[in-house]
Amino acid sequence: MPPTPAATRPQGFRAGAKAALPLCLALVAFGMSFGVLARANGFGVVAPLVMSMTTFTGASQFAVVSILGAGGGLGAAVVAAVLLASRYLPIGLTVAPALKGSRASRLGQAQLVIDESWAVANRGDGTVDRETLLGAGIVLYLSWQVGTLAGLLGGDLIGDPSRLGLDAAFPALFLALLVPQLRTRQAVLAAVAGGLIALVLTPFTRVGIPVVAASAACLAGWWRR
């Protein structure tokens, strides 16, 4: 069955939570991978769990744990994490007008904005539905915490995540999120351009830079307008 176009999807808190449920399996698997990696690098249980609760951006968390676990400096870990998280800048521009309430409330709502919740709540016209975003975000947030905890406590039983194919779960998830967005020529152009930018830069730049540079492809839509 082909993905439902964003413009015709049900909206609202319950609809967002329901739409996010199929994504939870991949998020739990990725969270388990993070928990296993953090525990294997000597971070214990509390610190990785607190990081998942407060940071909630898997790629940045992996970068920090990998760099510090390999003996790298805190500065390098922070820079890598910020580079990977900076992809949320263009996402934030589309989400900010939809968030309501006080600054503290908006900050709490923004914590639930990740690639998956944005994709579920995206209306297809550059805006998002707030209730759908929150419903999807809460379900995905809880899934990430469950995955992290499972990886931290059951790491010895899980072993190497790549042996179970967990390392392939997130790339497959992002591909599944991308396909429903390719409904216009501009969207296809942005996706192809972003992929080419990342492909060219990956062999020559540090981790995170290709992702950030690829986000410049979203300017294709602005140029068209």
C-alpha positions in Angstrom: 0.0 0.0 0.0 1.5 3.4 -1.0 2.2 6.0 1.8 -0.7 8.4 2.5 0.0 11.9 1.1 0.5 14.4 3.9 -2.3 16.6 2.7 -4.9 13.8 3.2 -3.6 12.3 6.5 -5.8 12.6 9.6 -4.5 15.3 12.0 -4.7 15.7 15.7 -3.0 14.3 18.8 -4.3 10.8 18.5 -3.7 10.7 14.8 -0.1 11.8 15.3 0.5 9.1 18.0 -1.1 6.4 15.8 0.9 7.4 12.7 4.1 7.3 14.8 3.6 3.8 16.1 5.1 2.0 13.1 8.2 4.2 13.5 8.7 3.2 17.1 10.2 -0.2 16.3 13.1 1.4 14.5 13.5 4.0 17.2 13.6 1.4 19.9 16.2 -0.5 18.0 18.3 2.6 17.5 18.0 3.5 21.1 19.1 0.0 22.1 22.2 0.4 19.9 23.0 3.7 21.7 22.5 2.1 25.1 24.8 -0.8 24.2 27.5 1.5 22.8 27.3 3.8 25.8 27.6 1.0 28.3 30.5 -0.6 26.3 32.4 2.7 26.4 32.1 2.9 30.2 29.4 5.5 30.6 27.4 3.5 33.0 23.6 3.6 33.1 22.5 7.0 34.5 24.5 9.4 32.2 23.3 7.9 28.9 19.7 7.7 30.2 19.8 11.4 31.3 21.3 12.3 27.9 18.5 10.5 26.1 15.9 12.3 28.2 17.4 15.8 27.7 19.0 15.6 24.3 16.8 13.3 22.3 18.7 13.4 19.0 20.2 10.0 18.3 22.9 11.0 15.8 24.4 13.6 18.2 24.3 11.2 21.1 26.1 8.6 19.1 28.8 11.1 18.2 29.4 12.2 21.8 29.7 8.7 23.1 31.8 7.5 20.2 34.3 10.4 20.4 34.6 10.4 24.2 34.8 6.6 24.3 37.7 6.7 21.8 39.6 9.1 24.0 38.6 12.3 22.1 38.2 15.6 23.8 35.0 17.1 25.1 35.3 20.0 22.6 35.4 17.7 19.6 32.4 15.7 21.0 30.4 18.9 21.4 31.3 20.3 18.0 30.3 17.0 16.3 27.0 16.9 18.2 26.2 20.5 17.3 27.0 19.9 13.7 24.7 16.9 13.5 21.9 18.6 15.4 22.1 21.8 13.3 19.9 20.0 10.7 17.1 21.0 13.0 17.5 24.7 12.1 15.5 24.5 8.8 13.0 22.2 10.6 12.7 24.6 13.4 11.8 27.4 11.0 8.8 25.5 9.8 7.7 24.4 13.3 8.1 27.6 15.3 4.9 29.3 14.0 2.8 26.3 15.1 4.1 26.2 18.7 1.9 28.0 21.3 2.1 29.1 24.9 4.8 30.6 27.1 8.5 30.4 26.4 8.8 27.5 28.8 5.9 25.7 27.1 7.3 26.3 23.7 10.6 25.0 24.8 9.0 21.8 26.1 7.1 21.3 22.8 10.3 21.9 20.8 11.9 19.0 22.6 9.6 16.7 20.8 10.6 17.9 17.3 12.7 15.3 15.6 12.9 14.2 12.0 10.2 11.6 12.4 7.6 13.7 14.3 8.1 16.5 11.8 7.5 14.2 8.9 4.3 12.9 10.5 3.0 16.4 11.2 4.1 18.0 7.9 1.1 19.2 6.0 3.0 19.3 2.7 2.9 23.1 2.3 5.8 24.1 4.6 3.7 24.1 7.8 3.0 21.5 10.5 0.0 20.6 12.6 0.9 21.2 16.2 -1.4 18.5 17.8 -0.2 15.9 15.3 3.4 16.9 16.1 2.9 16.6 19.8 1.1 13.2 19.6 3.9 11.8 17.4 6.6 13.4 19.4 5.5 11.9 22.8 5.2 8.4 21.4 8.6 8.6 19.7 10.2 10.2 22.8 9.0 7.3 25.0 10.2 4.8 22.5 13.7 6.3 22.5 13.8 6.1 26.3 12.6 2.5 26.3 15.2 1.6 23.7 18.0 3.3 25.6 17.1 1.7 28.8 16.9 -1.8 27.2 20.3 -1.3 25.6 21.9 -0.2 28.9 20.4 -3.0 31.0 20.5 -5.8 28.4 23.6 -4.9 26.5 25.3 -8.2 27.4 22.4 -10.2 26.0 22.1 -8.1 22.8 25.8 -8.1 22.0 27.0 -6.3 18.8 24.0 -4.3 17.4 25.3 -4.7 13.9 25.0 -8.5 14.2 21.2 -8.1 14.5 21.0 -5.5 11.8 20.0 -2.7 14.1 22.6 -0.4 12.5 20.5 -0.6 9.3 17.2 0.3 11.0 17.7 4.1 11.1 18.8 4.6 7.4 15.8 2.5 6.4 13.5 4.6 8.6 14.8 7.9 7.0 14.2 6.5 3.6 10.6 5.6 4.6 10.1 9.1 5.8 11.5 10.6 2.7 9.3 8.8 0.1 5.9 10.3 1.1 7.4 13.8 0.8 8.4 13.4 -2.8 5.1 14.7 -4.2 6.3 17.7 -6.3 9.1 18.4 -8.7 10.7 20.8 -6.2 10.7 18.1 -3.5 12.3 15.6 -5.8 14.9 18.2 -6.8 15.7 19.1 -3.2 16.1 15.4 -2.3 18.3 14.5 -5.2 20.4 17.7 -4.6 20.8 16.9 -0.9 21.8 13.4 -1.6 24.4 14.4 -4.1 25.8 17.0 -1.8 26.2 14.5 1.1 27.6 11.9 -1.2 30.3 14.2 -2.6 31.3 15.6 0.9 31.2 12.4 2.9 34.7 11.1 1.9 36.4 14.5 2.6 34.7 16.1 5.6 34.1 15.4 9.2 31.0 13.6 10.5 28.0 15.9 10.4 29.2 18.3 7.8 27.6 16.5 4.8 24.3 16.4 6.6 24.3 20.1 7.3 25.5 21.0 3.9 22.8 18.8 2.3 20.1 20.8 4.1 21.0 23.7 1.8 19.2 21.8 -0.9 15.9 22.9 0.7 16.6 26.3 -0.9 15.5 24.8 -4.2 11.9 25.3 -3.0 12.5 28.9 -2.0 14.1 29.6 -5.3 11.1 28.2 -7.1 8.8 30.5 -5.2 
